[in-house]
Amino acid sequence: MIKLATKRSKLYVMFVGVCVCFGCDVSRVPFTRPWRQNKACAVAGREFWNQALSSDLGYQTRPAKLKAFYSAKIHTCVQAEVNELWFFYDIRDVTHGFLKDQQLLFHCDRDGVDNVILSKAWQARGNSGKGQRYREWLDNGEGGPPRMLIAPHRLYTKADCERMLNRKLKELR
């Protein structure tokens, strides 16, 4: 029995390695155990972040905290990125399993919140028409207009962003 478990774990590690190398969509793999899904999402999140650092996406520094997990609600890998130095809080669909042509599910900074309304994105099957409908899916996390359209009356603090981030993470789990 122990040898069988060892072989399974080796096969799993090989599979995740192949997915990372060849870019398969980890969110579509029918893992049965949540820890396996979370482990695969952690690998996909690290791979995404390493790729973002090597490309020219405008990231200025590594965030203080990264946490990737499998969201059973939207059936894909998401990654929370908290950068306290540059003051932004993001949640991304790192495998494009839910949002097909966008990545940000949530963004918060001093200027406010852009929060994807999951039900609206779900109805459109994650296709935003190259960003055209993406704005229609957004709110400020409390039903108001997103920061992309209207800036809030006051600047957001780190405590405000942490509260909104935790609310979105709770929704995704």
N, C-alpha and C positions, 0 to 999 in steps of 0.2 A: 504493500500500500504506500509506503514512503517513497519507493522508487517511482511509482506512478505519479505521485504529487510532484516530485522533482522534475520528471519529464514534462508534466503540464506547465510548470512554471518556466522551464527553459523554452518551451514552445511559445508561451505567451511573450516572453522577453524577445524572442526572435521575431514574432509577429509585430510587436510594437516597433522594433528596430526597422523592419521592412517598411512599415507604415511611415515612419519618420523619414527614411531615406527616399522613398518613392512617392510620398505625398498623398497616400490614400486617406479617405475621410474616416477618421477614427470613430466619429459619432454614429456611423452607419453599421458598425460592427456589433453583432448581437451578443454582447457580453451579458452574462446572467447575474453576476454579483456586483453590487455597487462599488466595492473596493477596487475591482478590476477596471470598472469604468473610470473611477477617479484617478487611478494610477495611469491609465492611458491618456486621460485628459491632462494630467500633470506633465507627461512627456510632450504632448502636443503644445501645451502652453510654453514650456521651456524652448521648444523648437521655434515657435512663433517669435518669442522674444529675442532669441539669438539671431534669427533672420532679420528682425526689425532693426537690431543694432548694426548689422552689417550693411543694410541697405540705407537709402537716403529718405527715411520717413520723418525726419525732423525731431526724433527723440533726443533730448539733450543729456539725459543721464538715466541710469537704471533707477527704477522706482524702489522705494524703501521696502515695499512688500508686494509679493506676487502670490496669488492663490488660484489654482485652476481646479475645477471639479466638473463632474457630469451633472447637468441639469435634467432631471427626469421630466420636468414640466415642459421644456421645449426640445428635449431629446438631442442635446448637443453638448459639446465641451465649451465652457465659459471660463474666462479668466478675469479675476479682479486685480486691478493694478492701482496701488496707492502710492503716490509720490508726494511726500510731505515737503520735500525741498522745493519743487516747482509747483506745488499745490494743485494737483489734479487727482481725481478719483474716476477710474474707468472700469467698465465691465465690457468685455469683448466676447464675441462669438468667434473663437479662434479657429474652428474647423469649418465655418460657413454651413453648418448643418441646419441652422434656423434662418439666418439672414443670408441670402444668396449673394448679394452684391454690396453689402455694407458689413461692418464689423461691430460698431459701437452699439451696445444695448443700453448703456448708461454713461453719462459724462457729467461731472460736477467740478466746478472751479469757482473762483471769486465772482464770475459773471452769472452764475446760476446753474440750472440743471437741464440737460437734454435726456429724457427718459423714453425709451421705446415702449409704447403701449402694446403688450404682447398679443392681445386679441386682434388688434388691427393688422399687425404684421402677419399673424397666423392666417387671417382671412385672405391676404394677398400671397400666401405661401412663401413669404420671405423675399419676394421679388419686388424691388422698389423702382424698377424702370430706370436703372442707372442713377439712382438718387432722386429722381423726380418726385416719387411718392413718399420718400423717407421722412420728409418734414410732416406729412399728414399723420404719421405714426407717433409723433413726439408730443410729450407734455412736460411739465416741470416736476412730475412725480406726485403732484397734488391736484391734478386736473386743470391747471392753468397753462398758459402758453409757455413753450420751451424757451431757453435762453437764446437759441438760434434765431428766434423771431422777435422776442421782446425781452430786454434786460429787466431783471427784478428791480424793485424800488431801492433795495439795499444790497450791499455786497454780501455774499455768502462767506461764512466763517468755516474753519475746518470742522467744527462741531456740527454745523448745518450739513456739510457734505458727508460726514461720517454717519449722521442720522439717516440721510437719504440713501446712502450706499447700503447700509444695513437693511433698510426697508426693501430695496431692490433685491438684495441677496436672499432675503427671506421669501420674496415672491418667486425667485428662480428655483429655490430648493423645493 
